[in-house]
């Protein structure tokens, strides 16, 4: 797969277990070990299944599906993370699916993979879940998914396709459900990887709802992790996942709780303030795609560190209703444009106590292509850009000029490109008052 090697973690890929028993049903041992399971059910894409059952299993154990990165394997993720060690402590069971295709990436792109029961990897993973549930007294309300990179994308997919099975997920450096979709057989979606697929919360939510039409039950909670310096699955995908899962839960994109669990990390919660909020998002300042996997925080979010069932999430006093699904328009089209200048800017802000992120959409409302562009604007006093994407920014405060990068220098007529940045602020998280594109004033739609 093109660029697949970049998605893998080289350090993990080199790790291999020297003894794996090929058994259809794990047998007891004096010390728990990773075991391969065969003949586990429908498996259209020839996945391999590895299972970790701790020596002391809880009476009604939780079940965690831990999904590896590109170029990785189930055994490598088992060895390179602490999910199994925490299973020893808390008594839950872990499934490690493993890809056999040459890229060692999970299929999160094909139409089959993005439709419930459609085929490919999600069907094989669900067979693994069903296999374990048939053999152990798994608590049906405590089934979870987590993953890294390609596995984080699959975590989004599994929660979207099977909301009646999974109670929550934790995605480390992933993208929203449906973002990586392709129709040409390719496993790679460059636009999504580069953070150029930007949709409204409604559109993202509709992608999830339309994957399982008619479902009206409880939706899984989601924990999202992303580094601001991710150079493979770029940082805008963090905000797009927040949009998607807050909309799926019918919640506002305004955090209800913000803190810094460690230096450089900003944690925001949506729809609740405690450990079991519907959506929890951790932005990791200066961290690349090879982010550290904090298994303990994921287990805490799931409630697997508590032998009793996870507490019920207390809803907001006035949660916004889940919207009725509507067809998803092409994200870069502008079907109706205001009269006036040849450009339009839409500027969204997601702010917390000392920081903010922005999503800035630039639309060419003219009849000829723009080849090479600079967008000029003045930040409110006290705002300082710390990190940006899809453009270069200079200076970082005051009168700022954003310049295109190599892959988005051309804006065709009636289409848009989206840029953004993260900034600190000293109290004013407001928007600039005006924008100029290549020296001409733009219509500013807020």
ABEGO torsion letter per residue (X at the ends): XBGAAAABBAAAAABBBABBBBBABBBBBABBBBBBBBGAEBBAAGBBBBBBBBABBBABBBBBBBBBBBGBBAAAAAAABAAAAAAAAAGBBBBBBBBABAAGBBBAABAAAABBGAEEAAAAAAAAAAAAAAABBBBAABBBBBBBEAAAAAAAAAAAABAAABABBBBBGBBBBGAABBAAGBABBAAAAAGABBBBAAAAAAAAAAABBGBABBBBBBBBBBBAABAABBAAAAAAAAAAAAAAAGBBABBABBBBABBGBBBBBBGEABAABABBBBBBBGBBABBBBBAAAAAAAAGAABABBBBBBBBBABBBBBBBBBBBBBAABBABBBBEBABBBBBBBBBBAABBBBBBBBBBABABBBBEBBBBBBBBBGBBBABBBGBBBOBABEBBBBBBBAAAABBBBGBBBBBBBBBBBAGBABBBABBBBGGBBBBBAX
